[in-house]
Amino acid sequence: MYQIALCTVFLLIASTFFTIKSQGCPIEELNVKNEKCQMGQEGTGNCVGNCVGKTYTLPIKFKSEFTSIPQVIVALKTLDVDKNQNLRVYTNAESITTKGFNLIVKTWASTSLYTAQVSWMACPN
């Protein structure tokens, strides 16, 4: 499984590299801003009481501010839900600025979410 993930990452990097080279953009020009991707993870904490159909808005602050609004991707890392209900979970990055964003974790209908962890990555645009 790790080999597949590593191959996927390698292909993504290689694809990006060849796209940049094919457009005549030297790699050195990409480092002018000296910005790097930032990543982290955040959790909803443990739900106590009514855990059905909740929305969590988790403010994320970047370690260092970007010079322009970055691209942000999010991915569910951990879910603890009621096994007797349908699984409905939505996660997204909203209100993205150069300083941070709001990480949204949302369920609806009868889904009971006890806890969730989300990984995120923000990269210069």
Rosetta blueprint (number, residue, H / E / L):
1 M L
2 Y H
3 Q H
4 I H
5 A H
6 L H
7 C H
8 T H
9 V H
10 F H
11 L H
12 L H
13 I H
14 A H
15 S H
16 T H
17 F H
18 F H
19 T H
20 I H
21 K H
22 S H
23 Q L
24 G L
25 C L
26 P L
27 I H
28 E H
29 E H
30 L H
31 N L
32 V L
33 K L
34 N L
35 E L
36 K L
37 C L
38 Q E
39 M E
40 G E
41 Q E
42 E E
43 G E
44 T L
45 G L
46 N L
47 C L
48 V L
49 G L
50 N L
51 C L
52 V E
53 G L
54 K L
55 T E
56 Y E
57 T E
58 L E
59 P E
60 I E
61 K E
62 F L
63 K L
64 S L
65 E L
66 F L
67 T L
68 S L
69 I L
70 P L
71 Q E
72 V E
73 I E
74 V E
75 A E
76 L E
77 K E
78 T E
79 L E
80 D E
81 V E
82 D L
83 K L
84 N L
85 Q L
86 N L
87 L L
88 R L
89 V L
90 Y E
91 T E
92 N E
93 A E
94 E E
95 S L
96 I L
97 T L
98 T L
99 K L
100 G E
101 F E
102 N E
103 L E
104 I E
105 V E
106 K E
107 T L
108 W L
109 A L
110 S L
111 T L
112 S E
113 L E
114 Y E
115 T E
116 A E
117 Q E
118 V E
119 S E
120 W E
121 M E
122 A E
123 C E
124 P L
125 N L
